[in-house]
Amino acid sequence: MVAAALGVLALTGGAVAGTLALTRDAPADPSPIALPSPTPSPTPSPTPSPTPSPSASPSASPSVVPASFSALYKQVSGGVVRIDATSCDGTGTGTGFLLEPDLVATVAHVVSGSRRVEVRGEDRTVEGTVVGIDNDKELALVRLDEPLDGHLFTLGDRQPDVGDEVAAIGYPLAGPQSFTRGSVSGLGRDLPGLDLVNLIQTDAGINPGNSGGPLLTLDGTVVGLVEAKLADADLIAFAVPSTRARNTFSTWAGNGPLEDAGACDGFGPDSNGPGTMDDPGIAEPPGDVIDTSGSAAGPLAVDALTDYVRGINEGDSDAAWAALSPAAQQRTSQADLAAGTASSRFDVVTIVSIDDAGDRLLVRTTFETTQDASAGADGQACSRWDLVYELVDDPSGGLLIDRAVADPGSPVDCAVDY
């Protein structure tokens, strides 16, 4: 791909681990994140004019300019959200920010082709629907099913100046929310291999997962939406100017859901089932279970785990509960199961081996999950698991999950290479 040749990385978390940079083909002509600094000085005037936001009028920049970027972060970080978008290629993580309690701004490649969009605020996760997307301008707008609390951002109406101090907030490597700062190092930058033109260049530290997050001046004004970085260079990143986003978002704010993208090849409501190991060109959807063990018991194990995994992913605690053995149901209540897995999502679960232990099958699996950091082991928002499920006979036929035993040291954070 041209993008790979240029070494340009779009900053969305990778589809499986949520931590790998996605190298993407050229979008038509995306507009870089707006970096409109009202004055050449990095510290704007104490009472900035309220710039109208894309729809209605969200609370603008803080009425009193913070004394430092540290103070700014405390004021506005609650309005920066994590976006987990599931497409035919898997689940990727990006960033967005609130324009209104139920409207989130981001860049197009974070949600392009998505079948499901989940948005995580400070204290909960809600579903969202893409109501506007322009792959040429590299912009997208998501309407939330339920409003989120948090700071409402204002999009700047002027470009920043080279040398202006800026900061970026996002979810790098699908991990916890992070803050970095730097300066505007160039304007009007083009990335021909990605058909991206007139971008803002910054040396603020950004990584995969930051895509769609706000690039801010000290008064809290969004001057750009984080877009991409050069993979083979240090501290060279780009943003879509906010000046390009303002009118576009205003136009989309009253839209309803876009037309459904349809089923994915190999899975979905109109397909003949998931892809197979013999057809690596077809991606397995998140929540699917694939068997590489070669065991005759593989199909039964796949059915048992699929019922549980899809129940968790779809928030259907009845289905997940029904996949457990009577003994497992006695060890935990359905309410505890539902509460403990409310923010959890499985990616593809791979069965590595199956051993017959007499009264049960020991099914070794490997997979990744995403969840609210507060619910994850050691505060992990993305976890990589090596785990043995113990399956027992279901009197009515099939198998049920009796226990799940994680390997020592499992899970590990998805960001850890090993």
C-alpha positions as a Markdown table, in Angstrom:
| # | Residue | x | y | z |
|---|---|---|---|---|
| 1 | Met | 0.0 | 0.0 | 0.0 |
| 2 | Val | 1.1 | 3.5 | -0.6 |
| 3 | Ala | 0.5 | 4.4 | 3.0 |
| 4 | Ala | 2.8 | 1.7 | 4.1 |
| 5 | Ala | 5.5 | 3.0 | 1.7 |
| 6 | Leu | 5.2 | 6.4 | 3.2 |
| 7 | Gly | 5.3 | 5.0 | 6.8 |
| 8 | Val | 2.1 | 6.9 | 7.7 |
| 9 | Leu | 0.0 | 5.5 | 10.5 |
| 10 | Ala | -3.6 | 6.4 | 11.1 |
| 11 | Leu | -4.0 | 6.6 | 14.8 |
| 12 | Thr | -6.7 | 4.1 | 15.5 |
| 13 | Gly | -6.2 | 1.2 | 17.8 |
| 14 | Gly | -5.6 | -2.1 | 16.0 |
| 15 | Ala | -8.5 | -4.4 | 15.2 |
| 16 | Val | -7.5 | -7.3 | 17.4 |
| 17 | Ala | -5.4 | -6.0 | 20.2 |
| 18 | Gly | -6.7 | -2.5 | 20.1 |
| 19 | Thr | -3.1 | -1.4 | 20.3 |
| 20 | Leu | -1.6 | -1.7 | 16.8 |
| 21 | Ala | -1.4 | 1.2 | 14.5 |
| 22 | Leu | -3.5 | 0.7 | 11.4 |
| 23 | Thr | -1.8 | 1.6 | 8.2 |
| 24 | Arg | -4.6 | 2.7 | 5.9 |
| 25 | Asp | -5.1 | 3.4 | 2.3 |
| 26 | Ala | -5.6 | 6.9 | 1.1 |
| 27 | Pro | -8.9 | 8.5 | 2.1 |
| 28 | Ala | -10.1 | 10.9 | -0.6 |
| 29 | Asp | -9.1 | 14.2 | 0.7 |
| 30 | Pro | -9.5 | 14.5 | 4.5 |
| 31 | Ser | -9.4 | 17.8 | 6.2 |
| 32 | Pro | -6.8 | 17.9 | 8.9 |
| 33 | Ile | -7.9 | 18.5 | 12.5 |
| 34 | Ala | -8.7 | 22.1 | 13.1 |
| 35 | Leu | -6.0 | 23.9 | 15.1 |
| 36 | Pro | -7.5 | 27.4 | 15.1 |
| 37 | Ser | -5.6 | 29.5 | 17.6 |
| 38 | Pro | -7.2 | 32.9 | 17.9 |
| 39 | Thr | -4.0 | 34.7 | 18.5 |
| 40 | Pro | -0.3 | 34.0 | 17.7 |
| 41 | Ser | 0.3 | 33.7 | 21.4 |
| 42 | Pro | -0.3 | 30.3 | 22.9 |
| 43 | Thr | -2.3 | 31.9 | 25.7 |
| 44 | Pro | -5.5 | 33.3 | 24.2 |
| 45 | Ser | -7.3 | 36.2 | 25.7 |
| 46 | Pro | -9.1 | 35.5 | 29.1 |
| 47 | Thr | -12.6 | 35.8 | 27.6 |
| 48 | Pro | -12.6 | 34.2 | 24.2 |
| 49 | Ser | -15.7 | 34.8 | 22.0 |
| 50 | Pro | -18.0 | 31.8 | 22.2 |
| 51 | Thr | -17.6 | 30.1 | 18.8 |
| 52 | Pro | -20.8 | 28.4 | 17.8 |
| 53 | Ser | -20.5 | 24.7 | 17.7 |
| 54 | Pro | -21.8 | 22.3 | 15.1 |
| 55 | Ser | -25.2 | 22.1 | 16.5 |
| 56 | Ala | -27.0 | 23.9 | 19.2 |
| 57 | Ser | -24.3 | 25.6 | 21.3 |
| 58 | Pro | -22.3 | 23.5 | 23.6 |
| 59 | Ser | -20.5 | 25.0 | 26.5 |
| 60 | Ala | -17.5 | 26.7 | 25.0 |
| 61 | Ser | -14.0 | 27.1 | 26.2 |
| 62 | Pro | -13.6 | 27.7 | 29.9 |
| 63 | Ser | -14.7 | 31.3 | 30.8 |
| 64 | Val | -11.4 | 31.9 | 32.5 |
| 65 | Val | -8.3 | 30.8 | 30.7 |
| 66 | Pro | -6.6 | 28.1 | 32.8 |
| 67 | Ala | -3.2 | 29.0 | 34.2 |
| 68 | Ser | -1.6 | 25.9 | 32.7 |
| 69 | Phe | -2.3 | 23.0 | 30.5 |
| 70 | Ser | -2.5 | 20.9 | 33.7 |
| 71 | Ala | -5.4 | 23.0 | 34.8 |
| 72 | Leu | -7.0 | 22.8 | 31.3 |
| 73 | Tyr | -6.8 | 19.0 | 31.4 |
| 74 | Lys | -8.7 | 18.9 | 34.7 |
| 75 | Gln | -11.4 | 21.2 | 33.2 |
| 76 | Val | -12.0 | 19.5 | 29.9 |
| 77 | Ser | -10.9 | 15.8 | 30.1 |
| 78 | Gly | -14.4 | 14.6 | 31.0 |
| 79 | Gly | -15.5 | 15.5 | 27.5 |
| 80 | Val | -13.0 | 13.3 | 25.7 |
| 81 | Val | -14.4 | 9.9 | 25.0 |
| 82 | Arg | -13.1 | 6.5 | 23.8 |
| 83 | Ile | -14.7 | 5.0 | 20.7 |
| 84 | Asp | -14.7 | 1.3 | 20.0 |
| 85 | Ala | -15.9 | 0.7 | 16.5 |
| 86 | Thr | -16.6 | -2.8 | 15.2 |
| 87 | Ser | -16.4 | -3.4 | 11.4 |
| 88 | Cys | -15.9 | -6.4 | 9.2 |
| 89 | Asp | -12.2 | -6.2 | 9.9 |
| 90 | Gly | -12.6 | -6.4 | 13.7 |
| 91 | Thr | -12.7 | -3.8 | 16.5 |
| 92 | Gly | -10.5 | -0.7 | 16.6 |
| 93 | Thr | -10.2 | 2.0 | 19.2 |
| 94 | Gly | -10.1 | 5.7 | 18.6 |
| 95 | Thr | -11.0 | 9.0 | 20.3 |
| 96 | Gly | -13.7 | 11.5 | 20.0 |
| 97 | Phe | -15.0 | 14.6 | 22.0 |
| 98 | Leu | -18.3 | 16.0 | 23.0 |
| 99 | Leu | -19.9 | 18.8 | 21.0 |
| 100 | Glu | -23.2 | 18.3 | 22.7 |
| 101 | Pro | -24.2 | 15.7 | 25.4 |
| 102 | Asp | -25.3 | 13.4 | 22.6 |
| 103 | Leu | -23.0 | 14.4 | 19.7 |
| 104 | Val | -19.4 | 13.2 | 19.4 |
| 105 | Ala | -16.9 | 14.5 | 16.8 |
| 106 | Thr | -14.1 | 12.3 | 15.5 |
| 107 | Val | -12.3 | 11.5 | 12.2 |
| 108 | Ala | -13.7 | 9.3 | 9.5 |
| 109 | His | -11.3 | 6.4 | 9.7 |
| 110 | Val | -12.2 | 5.7 | 13.3 |
| 111 | Val | -15.8 | 4.7 | 12.4 |
| 112 | Ser | -15.6 | 4.1 | 8.7 |
| 113 | Gly | -17.4 | 0.8 | 7.8 |
| 114 | Ser | -18.5 | 0.3 | 11.4 |
| 115 | Arg | -21.4 | -2.0 | 12.2 |
| 116 | Arg | -21.4 | -1.1 | 15.9 |
| 117 | Val | -20.1 | 2.0 | 17.7 |
| 118 | Glu | -19.6 | 2.1 | 21.5 |
| 119 | Val | -18.6 | 5.3 | 23.2 |
| 120 | Arg | -17.1 | 5.3 | 26.7 |
| 121 | Gly | -17.4 | 8.4 | 28.9 |
| 122 | Glu | -16.1 | 9.0 | 32.3 |
| 123 | Asp | -18.5 | 6.7 | 34.1 |
| 124 | Arg | -20.3 | 4.6 | 31.5 |
| 125 | Thr | -20.5 | 3.2 | 28.0 |
| 126 | Val | -23.3 | 4.0 | 25.5 |
| 127 | Glu | -24.0 | 3.0 | 21.9 |
| 128 | Gly | -23.8 | 5.5 | 19.1 |
| 129 | Thr | -24.8 | 5.9 | 15.5 |
| 130 | Val | -22.8 | 7.6 | 12.7 |
| 131 | Val | -25.0 | 10.4 | 11.4 |
| 132 | Gly | -22.4 | 12.0 | 9.2 |
| 133 | Ile | -19.1 | 10.9 | 7.5 |
| 134 | Asp | -16.9 | 12.4 | 4.8 |
| 135 | Asn | -13.9 | 10.3 | 3.9 |
| 136 | Asp | -12.6 | 13.1 | 1.7 |
| 137 | Lys | -12.5 | 15.5 | 4.6 |
| 138 | Glu | -11.7 | 12.8 | 7.1 |
| 139 | Leu | -14.5 | 13.8 | 9.4 |
| 140 | Ala | -17.3 | 12.0 | 11.2 |
| 141 | Leu | -20.1 | 12.7 | 13.6 |
| 142 | Val | -21.7 | 10.2 | 16.0 |
| 143 | Arg | -25.0 | 10.6 | 17.8 |
| 144 | Leu | -25.3 | 8.8 | 21.1 |
| 145 | Asp | -28.3 | 6.7 | 22.1 |
| 146 | Glu | -28.1 | 8.4 | 25.6 |
| 147 | Pro | -26.4 | 11.7 | 26.5 |
| 148 | Leu | -23.0 | 11.6 | 28.4 |
| 149 | Asp | -21.9 | 14.1 | 31.0 |
| 150 | Gly | -18.7 | 15.9 | 30.3 |
| 151 | His | -17.2 | 19.1 | 29.0 |
| 152 | Leu | -18.6 | 20.4 | 25.7 |
| 153 | Phe | -15.9 | 21.6 | 23.3 |
| 154 | Thr | -15.9 | 24.5 | 20.9 |
| 155 | Leu | -14.4 | 24.3 | 17.4 |
| 156 | Gly | -12.0 | 27.2 | 16.6 |
| 157 | Asp | -12.7 | 29.4 | 13.6 |
| 158 | Arg | -9.1 | 30.4 | 13.0 |
| 159 | Gln | -5.9 | 28.6 | 12.2 |
| 160 | Pro | -3.2 | 28.6 | 14.9 |
| 161 | Asp | 0.2 | 30.0 | 14.2 |
| 162 | Val | 3.4 | 28.0 | 13.9 |
| 163 | Gly | 4.9 | 27.9 | 17.4 |
| 164 | Asp | 1.6 | 28.1 | 19.3 |
| 165 | Glu | 1.5 | 25.6 | 22.1 |
| 166 | Val | -1.1 | 22.9 | 21.8 |
| 167 | Ala | -2.1 | 19.7 | 23.7 |
| 168 | Ala | -3.7 | 16.4 | 22.6 |
| 169 | Ile | -6.0 | 14.2 | 24.7 |
| 170 | Gly | -6.9 | 10.6 | 23.7 |
| 171 | Tyr | -6.6 | 6.9 | 24.3 |
| 172 | Pro | -3.3 | 5.8 | 22.8 |
| 173 | Leu | -2.8 | 2.1 | 22.3 |
| 174 | Ala | -6.4 | 1.6 | 23.5 |
| 175 | Gly | -5.2 | 2.3 | 27.0 |
| 176 | Pro | -6.2 | 4.9 | 29.6 |
| 177 | Gln | -6.9 | 8.5 | 28.7 |
| 178 | Ser | -3.6 | 10.4 | 28.2 |
| 179 | Phe | -2.5 | 14.0 | 27.8 |
| 180 | Thr | 0.5 | 15.2 | 25.8 |
| 181 | Arg | 1.6 | 18.7 | 24.8 |
| 182 | Gly | 3.7 | 20.3 | 22.1 |
| 183 | Ser | 3.5 | 23.0 | 19.5 |
| 184 | Val | 2.3 | 23.7 | 16.0 |
| 185 | Ser | 5.3 | 22.9 | 13.9 |
| 186 | Gly | 3.8 | 23.6 | 10.5 |
| 187 | Leu | 0.7 | 24.5 | 8.6 |
| 188 | Gly | -0.6 | 23.6 | 5.1 |
| 189 | Arg | 1.1 | 20.2 | 5.2 |
| 190 | Asp | 0.1 | 17.6 | 2.5 |
| 191 | Leu | 0.4 | 13.8 | 2.6 |
| 192 | Pro | -0.1 | 12.9 | -1.1 |
| 193 | Gly | 0.1 | 9.1 | -0.5 |
| 194 | Leu | -3.0 | 9.4 | 1.7 |
| 195 | Asp | -4.7 | 12.2 | -0.4 |
| 196 | Leu | -4.6 | 14.4 | 2.7 |
| 197 | Val | -3.9 | 18.1 | 2.2 |
| 198 | Asn | -3.6 | 21.3 | 4.2 |
| 199 | Leu | -3.0 | 19.6 | 7.5 |
| 200 | Ile | -1.7 | 21.0 | 10.7 |
| 201 | Gln | 1.6 | 19.5 | 11.8 |
| 202 | Thr | 2.4 | 19.1 | 15.5 |
| 203 | Asp | 5.2 | 17.7 | 17.6 |
| 204 | Ala | 2.7 | 16.7 | 20.4 |
| 205 | Gly | 3.2 | 13.1 | 21.2 |
| 206 | Ile | 0.4 | 11.0 | 19.7 |
| 207 | Asn | 0.0 | 7.3 | 19.0 |
| 208 | Pro | -2.4 | 4.7 | 17.6 |
| 209 | Gly | -5.7 | 5.2 | 19.4 |
| 210 | Asn | -5.4 | 9.1 | 19.5 |
| 211 | Ser | -7.2 | 9.5 | 16.1 |
| 212 | Gly | -10.2 | 11.8 | 16.4 |
| 213 | Gly | -9.1 | 13.4 | 19.7 |
| 214 | Pro | -9.0 | 17.1 | 20.1 |
| 215 | Leu | -5.9 | 19.2 | 19.6 |
| 216 | Leu | -6.3 | 22.2 | 22.0 |
| 217 | Thr | -5.0 | 25.6 | 22.7 |
| 218 | Leu | -4.6 | 26.7 | 26.3 |
| 219 | Asp | -8.1 | 28.3 | 26.3 |
| 220 | Gly | -9.7 | 24.9 | 25.5 |
| 221 | Thr | -10.5 | 25.7 | 21.9 |
| 222 | Val | -10.3 | 22.7 | 19.5 |
| 223 | Val | -8.0 | 23.7 | 16.7 |
| 224 | Gly | -7.7 | 20.3 | 15.1 |
| 225 | Leu | -8.7 | 16.6 | 15.2 |
| 226 | Val | -5.8 | 14.2 | 15.5 |
| 227 | Glu | -5.4 | 12.3 | 12.3 |
| 228 | Ala | -2.1 | 10.6 | 11.6 |
| 229 | Lys | 1.6 | 10.4 | 12.4 |
| 230 | Leu | 4.8 | 9.5 | 10.5 |
| 231 | Ala | 5.8 | 6.0 | 11.6 |
| 232 | Asp | 9.4 | 6.4 | 10.7 |
| 233 | Ala | 10.0 | 9.7 | 12.4 |
| 234 | Asp | 9.7 | 11.2 | 15.9 |
| 235 | Leu | 7.1 | 13.8 | 16.9 |
| 236 | Ile | 5.8 | 14.4 | 13.4 |
| 237 | Ala | 2.0 | 14.2 | 13.5 |
| 238 | Phe | -0.9 | 15.8 | 11.7 |
| 239 | Ala | -4.4 | 17.0 | 12.5 |
| 240 | Val | -7.5 | 18.1 | 10.4 |
| 241 | Pro | -8.1 | 21.8 | 11.0 |
| 242 | Ser | -11.2 | 22.7 | 13.0 |
| 243 | Thr | -11.9 | 25.4 | 10.5 |
| 244 | Arg | -12.8 | 22.7 | 8.0 |
| 245 | Ala | -15.0 | 20.8 | 10.5 |
| 246 | Arg | -17.2 | 23.6 | 11.8 |
| 247 | Asn | -19.7 | 23.9 | 8.9 |
| 248 | Thr | -19.6 | 20.2 | 8.1 |
| 249 | Phe | -20.6 | 19.2 | 11.6 |
| 250 | Ser | -23.3 | 21.9 | 11.7 |
| 251 | Thr | -24.8 | 20.4 | 8.6 |
| 252 | Trp | -24.8 | 16.9 | 10.0 |
| 253 | Ala | -26.1 | 17.7 | 13.5 |
| 254 | Gly | -29.8 | 17.2 | 12.4 |
| 255 | Asn | -29.2 | 14.0 | 10.5 |
| 256 | Gly | -30.7 | 10.6 | 11.3 |
| 257 | Pro | -28.7 | 7.4 | 11.1 |
| 258 | Leu | -26.9 | 6.7 | 7.8 |
| 259 | Glu | -27.9 | 3.8 | 5.6 |
| 260 | Asp | -26.9 | 0.5 | 7.0 |
| 261 | Ala | -23.6 | -0.7 | 5.6 |
| 262 | Gly | -25.0 | -4.2 | 5.1 |
| 263 | Ala | -23.6 | -7.6 | 6.1 |
| 264 | Cys | -19.9 | -8.4 | 6.0 |
| 265 | Asp | -18.6 | -11.0 | 3.6 |
| 266 | Gly | -18.5 | -14.3 | 5.5 |
| 267 | Phe | -20.7 | -13.3 | 8.4 |
| 268 | Gly | -23.7 | -11.2 | 9.3 |
| 269 | Pro | -27.4 | -11.5 | 8.9 |
| 270 | Asp | -27.3 | -12.2 | 5.2 |
| 271 | Ser | -24.3 | -14.4 | 5.1 |
| 272 | Asn | -23.8 | -18.2 | 5.1 |
| 273 | Gly | -21.7 | -18.1 | 8.3 |
| 274 | Pro | -18.3 | -17.0 | 9.4 |
| 275 | Gly | -15.1 | -17.3 | 7.4 |
| 276 | Thr | -12.9 | -20.3 | 7.9 |
| 277 | Met | -9.3 | -21.0 | 8.5 |
| 278 | Asp | -9.0 | -22.1 | 4.9 |
| 279 | Asp | -10.2 | -18.7 | 3.7 |
| 280 | Pro | -8.0 | -16.1 | 5.6 |
| 281 | Gly | -9.3 | -13.4 | 3.4 |
| 282 | Ile | -12.6 | -13.3 | 5.3 |
| 283 | Ala | -12.3 | -11.8 | 8.8 |
| 284 | Glu | -13.8 | -13.4 | 11.8 |
| 285 | Pro | -16.3 | -11.1 | 13.5 |
| 286 | Pro | -15.6 | -10.1 | 17.2 |
| 287 | Gly | -17.4 | -12.6 | 19.4 |
| 288 | Asp | -16.9 | -15.5 | 17.1 |
| 289 | Val | -15.1 | -18.7 | 18.3 |
| 290 | Ile | -12.8 | -20.5 | 16.0 |
| 291 | Asp | -11.4 | -24.0 | 16.5 |
| 292 | Thr | -7.8 | -24.8 | 15.6 |
| 293 | Ser | -7.4 | -27.9 | 17.8 |
| 294 | Gly | -8.3 | -30.5 | 15.3 |
| 295 | Ser | -10.3 | -32.3 | 18.0 |
| 296 | Ala | -13.5 | -34.2 | 17.2 |
| 297 | Ala | -15.0 | -32.4 | 20.2 |
| 298 | Gly | -14.3 | -29.0 | 18.5 |
| 299 | Pro | -17.7 | -28.3 | 17.1 |
| 300 | Leu | -19.4 | -28.9 | 20.5 |
| 301 | Ala | -16.9 | -26.7 | 22.3 |
| 302 | Val | -17.4 | -23.9 | 19.7 |
| 303 | Asp | -21.1 | -24.0 | 20.3 |
| 304 | Ala | -20.8 | -23.8 | 24.1 |
| 305 | Leu | -18.3 | -20.9 | 24.1 |
| 306 | Thr | -20.2 | -19.0 | 21.3 |
| 307 | Asp | -23.4 | -19.0 | 23.4 |
| 308 | Tyr | -21.5 | -17.4 | 26.3 |
| 309 | Val | -19.3 | -15.0 | 24.3 |
| 310 | Arg | -22.0 | -13.6 | 22.2 |
| 311 | Gly | -24.3 | -13.2 | 25.2 |
| 312 | Ile | -21.6 | -11.1 | 26.9 |
| 313 | Asn | -20.9 | -9.1 | 23.7 |
| 314 | Glu | -24.6 | -8.4 | 23.1 |
| 315 | Gly | -25.3 | -7.5 | 26.8 |
| 316 | Asp | -27.7 | -10.6 | 27.0 |
| 317 | Ser | -27.0 | -11.9 | 30.4 |
| 318 | Asp | -29.8 | -14.5 | 30.0 |
| 319 | Ala | -27.9 | -16.1 | 27.1 |
| 320 | Ala | -24.6 | -16.0 | 28.9 |
| 321 | Trp | -26.1 | -17.4 | 32.1 |
| 322 | Ala | -27.7 | -20.2 | 30.2 |
| 323 | Ala | -24.3 | -21.3 | 28.9 |
| 324 | Leu | -23.1 | -22.0 | 32.5 |
| 325 | Ser | -23.4 | -25.4 | 34.3 |
| 326 | Pro | -25.7 | -25.6 | 37.3 |
| 327 | Ala | -22.7 | -25.8 | 39.5 |
| 328 | Ala | -21.2 | -22.6 | 38.0 |
| 329 | Gln | -24.6 | -20.9 | 38.4 |
| 330 | Gln | -24.5 | -21.7 | 42.1 |
| 331 | Arg | -21.1 | -20.1 | 42.5 |
| 332 | Thr | -22.2 | -16.7 | 41.1 |
| 333 | Ser | -25.5 | -15.0 | 40.6 |
| 334 | Gln | -26.8 | -13.8 | 37.2 |
| 335 | Ala | -26.9 | -10.3 | 38.6 |
| 336 | Asp | -23.2 | -10.5 | 39.5 |
| 337 | Leu | -22.4 | -11.9 | 36.1 |
| 338 | Ala | -24.3 | -9.1 | 34.3 |
| 339 | Ala | -22.7 | -6.4 | 36.5 |
| 340 | Gly | -19.2 | -7.8 | 36.2 |
| 341 | Thr | -19.3 | -8.1 | 32.4 |
| 342 | Ala | -21.4 | -5.0 | 31.6 |
| 343 | Ser | -18.5 | -3.2 | 29.8 |
| 344 | Ser | -16.7 | -6.3 | 28.6 |
| 345 | Arg | -16.4 | -7.3 | 24.9 |
| 346 | Phe | -14.7 | -10.4 | 23.5 |
| 347 | Asp | -12.7 | -10.2 | 20.3 |
| 348 | Val | -12.3 | -13.5 | 18.4 |
| 349 | Val | -11.8 | -16.5 | 20.7 |
| 350 | Thr | -9.4 | -19.2 | 19.4 |
| 351 | Ile | -9.5 | -22.7 | 20.7 |
| 352 | Val | -5.9 | -24.0 | 20.7 |
| 353 | Ser | -6.3 | -27.5 | 22.1 |
| 354 | Ile | -8.9 | -29.8 | 23.8 |
| 355 | Asp | -8.1 | -32.4 | 26.3 |
| 356 | Asp | -10.5 | -35.1 | 27.7 |
| 357 | Ala | -10.2 | -35.1 | 31.5 |
| 358 | Gly | -12.9 | -37.8 | 32.0 |
| 359 | Asp | -15.8 | -35.9 | 33.4 |
| 360 | Arg | -15.0 | -32.7 | 31.5 |
| 361 | Leu | -13.2 | -31.3 | 28.5 |
| 362 | Leu | -10.3 | -28.9 | 29.1 |
| 363 | Val | -10.5 | -26.3 | 26.3 |
| 364 | Arg | -7.4 | -24.1 | 26.0 |
| 365 | Thr | -8.2 | -20.7 | 24.5 |
| 366 | Thr | -6.5 | -17.4 | 23.6 |
| 367 | Phe | -8.3 | -14.2 | 23.0 |
| 368 | Glu | -8.5 | -10.5 | 23.9 |
| 369 | Thr | -11.2 | -8.5 | 25.7 |
| 370 | Thr | -11.9 | -4.8 | 26.1 |
| 371 | Gln | -13.6 | -3.3 | 29.1 |
| 372 | Asp | -13.7 | -0.2 | 31.2 |
| 373 | Ala | -10.4 | 0.1 | 33.0 |
| 374 | Ser | -12.1 | 0.1 | 36.3 |
| 375 | Ala | -13.4 | -3.4 | 35.6 |
| 376 | Gly | -10.2 | -4.8 | 34.1 |
| 377 | Ala | -7.5 | -6.7 | 35.8 |
| 378 | Asp | -4.9 | -4.3 | 37.1 |
| 379 | Gly | -6.8 | -1.4 | 35.5 |
| 380 | Gln | -6.5 | -2.9 | 32.0 |
| 381 | Ala | -8.8 | -1.5 | 29.3 |
| 382 | Cys | -7.6 | -4.2 | 26.9 |
| 383 | Ser | -6.6 | -7.6 | 28.1 |
| 384 | Arg | -4.9 | -10.5 | 26.4 |
| 385 | Trp | -5.9 | -13.9 | 27.9 |
| 386 | Asp | -4.6 | -17.5 | 27.9 |
| 387 | Leu | -7.3 | -19.4 | 29.6 |
| 388 | Val | -8.7 | -22.9 | 30.0 |
| 389 | Tyr | -12.5 | -23.4 | 30.0 |
| 390 | Glu | -13.7 | -26.6 | 31.7 |
| 391 | Leu | -16.8 | -27.9 | 29.8 |
| 392 | Val | -19.2 | -30.5 | 31.2 |
| 393 | Asp | -22.1 | -32.4 | 29.6 |
| 394 | Asp | -25.4 | -30.6 | 29.4 |
| 395 | Pro | -28.2 | -33.1 | 30.3 |
| 396 | Ser | -30.3 | -31.7 | 27.4 |
| 397 | Gly | -27.4 | -32.2 | 25.0 |
| 398 | Gly | -24.2 | -30.2 | 24.2 |
| 399 | Leu | -21.8 | -28.8 | 26.7 |
| 400 | Leu | -21.9 | -26.1 | 29.4 |
| 401 | Ile | -19.1 | -24.0 | 31.0 |
| 402 | Asp | -18.3 | -25.2 | 34.5 |
| 403 | Arg | -15.1 | -23.2 | 35.2 |
| 404 | Ala | -12.6 | -20.9 | 33.6 |
| 405 | Val | -9.0 | -21.0 | 34.8 |
| 406 | Ala | -6.5 | -18.4 | 33.6 |
| 407 | Asp | -2.8 | -19.2 | 33.1 |
| 408 | Pro | -0.4 | -17.7 | 35.7 |
| 409 | Gly | 0.3 | -14.1 | 34.7 |
| 410 | Ser | -2.8 | -13.9 | 32.5 |
| 411 | Pro | -4.2 | -11.5 | 31.5 |
| 412 | Val | -1.6 | -9.1 | 30.3 |
| 413 | Asp | -2.2 | -5.7 | 28.9 |
| 414 | Cys | -2.7 | -5.6 | 25.2 |
| 415 | Ala | 0.0 | -3.0 | 24.9 |
| 416 | Val | 2.6 | -5.4 | 26.2 |
| 417 | Asp | 4.7 | -7.1 | 23.4 |
| 418 | Tyr | 5.9 | -10.6 | 24.1 |
